[in-house]
Amino acid sequence: MPHNSDNLPAAGQVQFLTVAEVASLMRVSKMTVYRLVHSGELPALRVGKSFRVPEKAVHDYLESAYFDVG
């Protein structure tokens, strides 16, 4: 899997999710996702008036939240 010098995936390999997709994946409301984005807990890219969230960021957030609980 080719990576650049910073060990980040190439732009074409990053999968972005809509707020609705993130909400569905996390089993929360879209408003909860917006709150996470606006608070900085979940990184997002603004595209016009919409947000796109990198899929890896969602998994990283869920993993860290899981470990914070127990």
OpenMM code with the backbone's topology and positions (N, CA, C; nanometers):
from openmm import Vec3, app, unit

residues = "MET PRO HIS ASN SER ASP ASN LEU PRO ALA ALA GLY GLN VAL GLN PHE LEU THR VAL ALA GLU VAL ALA SER LEU MET ARG VAL SER LYS MET THR VAL TYR ARG LEU VAL HIS SER GLY GLU LEU PRO ALA LEU ARG VAL GLY LYS SER PHE ARG VAL PRO GLU LYS ALA VAL HIS ASP TYR LEU GLU SER ALA TYR PHE ASP VAL GLY".split()
positions = [
    Vec3(0.0841, -0.1178, 0.0000),
    Vec3(0.0000, 0.0000, 0.0000),
    Vec3(0.0889, 0.1244, 0.0000),
    Vec3(0.0874, 0.2042, -0.1037),
    Vec3(0.1772, 0.3184, -0.1110),
    Vec3(0.1377, 0.4294, -0.0148),
    Vec3(0.2369, 0.4860, 0.0506),
    Vec3(0.2152, 0.5971, 0.1423),
    Vec3(0.3130, 0.7077, 0.1092),
    Vec3(0.2794, 0.8298, 0.1462),
    Vec3(0.3734, 0.9389, 0.1274),
    Vec3(0.4726, 0.9390, 0.2431),
    Vec3(0.5631, 1.0350, 0.2468),
    Vec3(0.6691, 1.0362, 0.3472),
    Vec3(0.6180, 1.0550, 0.4893),
    Vec3(0.4977, 1.1080, 0.5064),
    Vec3(0.4409, 1.1277, 0.6401),
    Vec3(0.3615, 1.0072, 0.6878),
    Vec3(0.3638, 0.8983, 0.6112),
    Vec3(0.2876, 0.7778, 0.6430),
    Vec3(0.1377, 0.8028, 0.6485),
    Vec3(0.0899, 0.8993, 0.5711),
    Vec3(-0.0529, 0.9246, 0.5597),
    Vec3(-0.1020, 0.8614, 0.4303),
    Vec3(-0.2253, 0.8103, 0.4296),
    Vec3(-0.2756, 0.7540, 0.3047),
    Vec3(-0.2875, 0.8618, 0.1977),
    Vec3(-0.2668, 0.8218, 0.0746),
    Vec3(-0.2821, 0.9163, -0.0358),
    Vec3(-0.4268, 0.9642, -0.0391),
    Vec3(-0.4494, 1.0840, -0.0894),
    Vec3(-0.5829, 1.1458, -0.0864),
    Vec3(-0.6897, 1.0549, -0.1456),
    Vec3(-0.6574, 0.9826, -0.2501),
    Vec3(-0.7547, 0.8945, -0.3136),
    Vec3(-0.7951, 0.7765, -0.2282),
    Vec3(-0.7177, 0.7494, -0.1232),
    Vec3(-0.7464, 0.6342, -0.0374),
    Vec3(-0.8309, 0.6711, 0.0837),
    Vec3(-0.8497, 0.8000, 0.1089),
    Vec3(-0.9282, 0.8428, 0.2246),
    Vec3(-1.0764, 0.8331, 0.1908),
    Vec3(-1.1509, 0.7632, 0.2756),
    Vec3(-1.2947, 0.7498, 0.2557),
    Vec3(-1.3651, 0.8514, 0.3447),
    Vec3(-1.4492, 0.9339, 0.2837),
    Vec3(-1.5231, 1.0328, 0.3602),
    Vec3(-1.6679, 0.9900, 0.3756),
    Vec3(-1.7235, 1.0197, 0.4920),
    Vec3(-1.8625, 0.9864, 0.5215),
    Vec3(-1.9416, 1.1141, 0.5423),
    Vec3(-2.0693, 1.1092, 0.5079),
    Vec3(-2.1577, 1.2223, 0.5366),
    Vec3(-2.1950, 1.2183, 0.6847),
    Vec3(-2.2499, 1.3277, 0.7342),
    Vec3(-2.2948, 1.3323, 0.8736),
    Vec3(-2.3991, 1.2233, 0.8983),
    Vec3(-2.4891, 1.2036, 0.8026),
    Vec3(-2.5927, 1.0998, 0.8174),
    Vec3(-2.5297, 0.9606, 0.8258),
    Vec3(-2.4276, 0.9369, 0.7445),
    Vec3(-2.3602, 0.8059, 0.7472),
    Vec3(-2.2874, 0.7855, 0.8795),
    Vec3(-2.2227, 0.8911, 0.9298),
    Vec3(-2.1539, 0.8820, 1.0589),
    Vec3(-2.2553, 0.8548, 1.1690),
    Vec3(-2.3679, 0.9258, 1.1666),
    Vec3(-2.4721, 0.9062, 1.2676),
    Vec3(-2.5228, 0.7613, 1.2655),
    Vec3(-2.5427, 0.7084, 1.1469),
    Vec3(-2.5895, 0.5710, 1.1334),
    Vec3(-2.4847, 0.4727, 1.1860),
    Vec3(-2.3600, 0.4955, 1.1493),
    Vec3(-2.2506, 0.4084, 1.1911),
    Vec3(-2.2332, 0.4089, 1.3430),
    Vec3(-2.2460, 0.5277, 1.4035),
    Vec3(-2.2276, 0.5416, 1.5475),
    Vec3(-2.3564, 0.5158, 1.6257),
    Vec3(-2.4689, 0.5006, 1.5554),
    Vec3(-2.6005, 0.4808, 1.6178),
    Vec3(-2.6371, 0.5988, 1.7071),
    Vec3(-2.6138, 0.7201, 1.6557),
    Vec3(-2.6510, 0.8420, 1.7261),
    Vec3(-2.7251, 0.9323, 1.6286),
    Vec3(-2.7762, 1.0447, 1.6785),
    Vec3(-2.8469, 1.1376, 1.5902),
    Vec3(-2.7466, 1.2221, 1.5113),
    Vec3(-2.7960, 1.2823, 1.4031),
    Vec3(-2.7118, 1.3729, 1.3259),
    Vec3(-2.6698, 1.4915, 1.4121),
    Vec3(-2.7568, 1.5385, 1.5007),
    Vec3(-2.7233, 1.6507, 1.5875),
    Vec3(-2.6038, 1.6157, 1.6761),
    Vec3(-2.5963, 1.4928, 1.7244),
    Vec3(-2.4820, 1.4501, 1.8052),
    Vec3(-2.3537, 1.4581, 1.7235),
    Vec3(-2.3600, 1.4160, 1.5984),
    Vec3(-2.2421, 1.4222, 1.5107),
    Vec3(-2.2008, 1.5681, 1.4899),
    Vec3(-2.2979, 1.6559, 1.4641),
    Vec3(-2.2659, 1.7985, 1.4475),
    Vec3(-2.1989, 1.8539, 1.5729),
    Vec3(-2.2475, 1.8134, 1.6909),
    Vec3(-2.1874, 1.8607, 1.8161),
    Vec3(-2.0424, 1.8138, 1.8277),
    Vec3(-2.0174, 1.6885, 1.7910),
    Vec3(-1.8808, 1.6348, 1.7966),
    Vec3(-1.7887, 1.7090, 1.7001),
    Vec3(-1.8404, 1.7422, 1.5818),
    Vec3(-1.7615, 1.8147, 1.4825),
    Vec3(-1.7320, 1.9562, 1.5324),
    Vec3(-1.8346, 2.0256, 1.5799),
    Vec3(-1.8170, 2.1644, 1.6237),
    Vec3(-1.7307, 2.1758, 1.7491),
    Vec3(-1.7306, 2.0732, 1.8332),
    Vec3(-1.6481, 2.0762, 1.9546),
    Vec3(-1.5034, 2.0377, 1.9245),
    Vec3(-1.4787, 1.9870, 1.8036),
    Vec3(-1.3436, 1.9470, 1.7673),
    Vec3(-1.3104, 1.8030, 1.8039),
    Vec3(-1.4062, 1.7311, 1.8610),
    Vec3(-1.3807, 1.5915, 1.8984),
    Vec3(-1.3744, 1.5003, 1.7769),
    Vec3(-1.4403, 1.5403, 1.6702),
    Vec3(-1.4423, 1.4613, 1.5475),
    Vec3(-1.3997, 1.5521, 1.4325),
    Vec3(-1.2851, 1.5253, 1.3701),
    Vec3(-1.2395, 1.6112, 1.2608),
    Vec3(-1.3306, 1.5972, 1.1392),
    Vec3(-1.3500, 1.7061, 1.0684),
    Vec3(-1.4347, 1.7037, 0.9495),
    Vec3(-1.3844, 1.8060, 0.8492),
    Vec3(-1.4168, 1.7813, 0.7252),
    Vec3(-1.3838, 1.8696, 0.6146),
    Vec3(-1.5121, 1.9376, 0.5707),
    Vec3(-1.5087, 2.0676, 0.5561),
    Vec3(-1.6288, 2.1391, 0.5129),
    Vec3(-1.6314, 2.1434, 0.3605),
    Vec3(-1.7413, 2.0996, 0.3031),
    Vec3(-1.7608, 2.1020, 0.1587),
    Vec3(-1.8883, 2.1822, 0.1349),
    Vec3(-1.8729, 2.3087, 0.0952),
    Vec3(-1.9888, 2.3954, 0.0825),
    Vec3(-2.0523, 2.4132, 0.2188),
    Vec3(-2.1789, 2.3791, 0.2292),
    Vec3(-2.2487, 2.3893, 0.3580),
    Vec3(-2.2516, 2.2556, 0.4311),
    Vec3(-2.1910, 2.1549, 0.3717),
    Vec3(-2.1929, 2.0208, 0.4300),
    Vec3(-2.0589, 1.9867, 0.4935),
    Vec3(-2.0591, 1.8829, 0.5746),
    Vec3(-1.9364, 1.8316, 0.6343),
    Vec3(-1.9129, 1.6898, 0.5833),
    Vec3(-1.7855, 1.6557, 0.5694),
    Vec3(-1.7462, 1.5188, 0.5390),
    Vec3(-1.6455, 1.4771, 0.6446),
    Vec3(-1.6653, 1.3584, 0.6984),
    Vec3(-1.5808, 1.3088, 0.8067),
    Vec3(-1.4995, 1.1904, 0.7553),
    Vec3(-1.3667, 1.1940, 0.7739),
    Vec3(-1.2864, 1.0785, 0.7318),
    Vec3(-1.3299, 0.9539, 0.8088),
    Vec3(-1.3504, 0.8453, 0.7374),
    Vec3(-1.3967, 0.7217, 0.8010),
    Vec3(-1.3037, 0.6780, 0.9137),
    Vec3(-1.1730, 0.6913, 0.8933),
    Vec3(-1.0770, 0.6513, 0.9972),
    Vec3(-1.0963, 0.7335, 1.1241),
    Vec3(-1.1318, 0.8610, 1.1105),
    Vec3(-1.1529, 0.9464, 1.2283),
    Vec3(-1.2693, 0.8943, 1.3121),
    Vec3(-1.3726, 0.8434, 1.2460),
    Vec3(-1.4875, 0.7871, 1.3183),
    Vec3(-1.4428, 0.6643, 1.3970),
    Vec3(-1.3677, 0.5756, 1.3314),
    Vec3(-1.3214, 0.4542, 1.3990),
    Vec3(-1.2262, 0.4891, 1.5134),
    Vec3(-1.1372, 0.5871, 1.4911),
    Vec3(-1.0455, 0.6292, 1.5973),
    Vec3(-1.1226, 0.6864, 1.7157),
    Vec3(-1.2250, 0.7678, 1.6876),
    Vec3(-1.3053, 0.8275, 1.7940),
    Vec3(-1.3762, 0.7182, 1.8748),
    Vec3(-1.4378, 0.6245, 1.8051),
    Vec3(-1.5105, 0.5177, 1.8734),
    Vec3(-1.4154, 0.4322, 1.9573),
    Vec3(-1.2971, 0.4042, 1.9023),
    Vec3(-1.2003, 0.3238, 1.9762),
    Vec3(-1.1540, 0.3962, 2.1018),
    Vec3(-1.1242, 0.5246, 2.0915),
    Vec3(-1.0777, 0.5986, 2.2100),
    Vec3(-1.1911, 0.6152, 2.3103),
    Vec3(-1.3132, 0.6364, 2.2629),
    Vec3(-1.4284, 0.6504, 2.3522),
    Vec3(-1.4531, 0.5187, 2.4254),
    Vec3(-1.4365, 0.4086, 2.3551),
    Vec3(-1.4559, 0.2761, 2.4140),
    Vec3(-1.3581, 0.2541, 2.5282),
    Vec3(-1.2309, 0.2880, 2.5049),
    Vec3(-1.1298, 0.2645, 2.6068),
    Vec3(-1.1388, 0.3639, 2.7221),
    Vec3(-1.1934, 0.4836, 2.6970),
    Vec3(-1.2099, 0.5828, 2.8027),
    Vec3(-1.3136, 0.5366, 2.9058),
    Vec3(-1.4114, 0.4582, 2.8602),
    Vec3(-1.5207, 0.4156, 2.9473),
    Vec3(-1.4700, 0.3173, 3.0535),
    Vec3(-1.3897, 0.2208, 3.0111),
    Vec3(-1.3535, 0.1162, 3.1043),
    Vec3(-1.2102, 0.1201, 3.1420),
] * unit.nanometer
topology = app.Topology()
chain = topology.addChain("A")
for resn in residues:
    res = topology.addResidue(resn, chain)
    for name in ("N", "CA", "C"):
        topology.addAtom(name, app.Element.getBySymbol(name[0]), res)
